[in-house]
């Protein structure tokens, strides 16, 4: 139905099947195909069967999800193996939360005027298109897949953290954050208490807002405040550095921009530049010593739901005869290995019941093996491009891509060394 490695997102009214929008692939699906996809789901529902995902004979995948008994979202992927089932499920959930973030749950749950809703949904297109591009895969963003905030770990965060806390208080807010090159570098305590998906989507929204001017954007928090809007104030401190606060009716954008931004952030301009320079090299501080054979890594803090992904530029020649992999290729392989590990072996943090649907949430991992009662905490995979190792502890998950020259029996040692180097140095 679609070309290889493409995804199309469809939105229809759940009761009547009226198409509201179609985003993604440049070659749109025909109306008859869209009607068939909606019809087969409705037929299954009428027979008491929940159709959530399927794979066609040609290798395409289709996933369905109905939200609030109001809207149906359908994700259609191209060739087999290009897009995982996990990615499609995440895409549907993220897309719904994006629409709630921008429009509020009431507008989406009670569809009174279909044509008006179509017009209002256009304000979500930029965010939705970003999701269909896999959330900035070329820059190593994985929040759309992990539902953990993509973070940067500053070398010296104390000064900037104090500035951010003071800035947020002066703006009559307890919710503030600092984004550097699109990654969450610092945040107030209350910002970290937001639902992980809200943190991910708020970062994505800020990254999608074009221009370098300040903005005042109304947002609904999909879990914390889906029916009452808050104001998201964004201020571009330097190219690539954005300070944000969530607040109520006051203060005004003009007052914060004119009186507070310069007062609090000008004295720490050099610290901001240092943070930007670090972000251009790696989200990890230079003090973290990694082995030369670590090509890419993703570390997830399971308690705080934060994640750091990096593609280290380690010194020293690689003894492998294989040509070096480009960063975009490494990011794609890292996402693929993460999907492999969490859908087959590692414990999922997903809630047992979806908050926006009465249907139980699908299990993300298969049964490990009949006869084994334990949950695996390590796994590895050897491919033609690299070797991969996954490690899970009560607090962390680590996914590492290494050079092919690393002996398979040494992968565990490399992963353990990498985890210790990051956690000991940064306290992540």
Secondary structure, DSSP 4 states (H G I P E B T S, - for coil): ---TT-EEEEEEETTT--EEEEEE-SSPPPHHHHHHHHHHHHHHHHTT----EEE-TTS-EEEEEEETTTEEEEEEE-STTTS-HHHHHHHHHHHHHHHHHHH-HHHHHS-S-HHHHHHHHGGGHHHHHHHHTTTTGGGT--HHHH-SEEB---SSHHHHHHHHHHHHHHTT-SEEEEEETTEEEEE-HHHHTS-HHHHHHHHHHHHH--SSS-EEEEEEETTTEEEEEEEEEEEEEETTEEEEEEESS-S-HHHIIIIIIHHHHGGGHHHHHHHHHHHHH-SS-TT----TTEEEEEEEETTTTEEEEE-----S----SSPPPPHHHHHHHHHHHHHHHHHHTSPP---SB-TT-SSBPPPSS----TT--SPP-EEEEE-SS-EEEEEE-SSEEEEEEE-TTS-GGGHHHHHHHHHHHHHHHH--
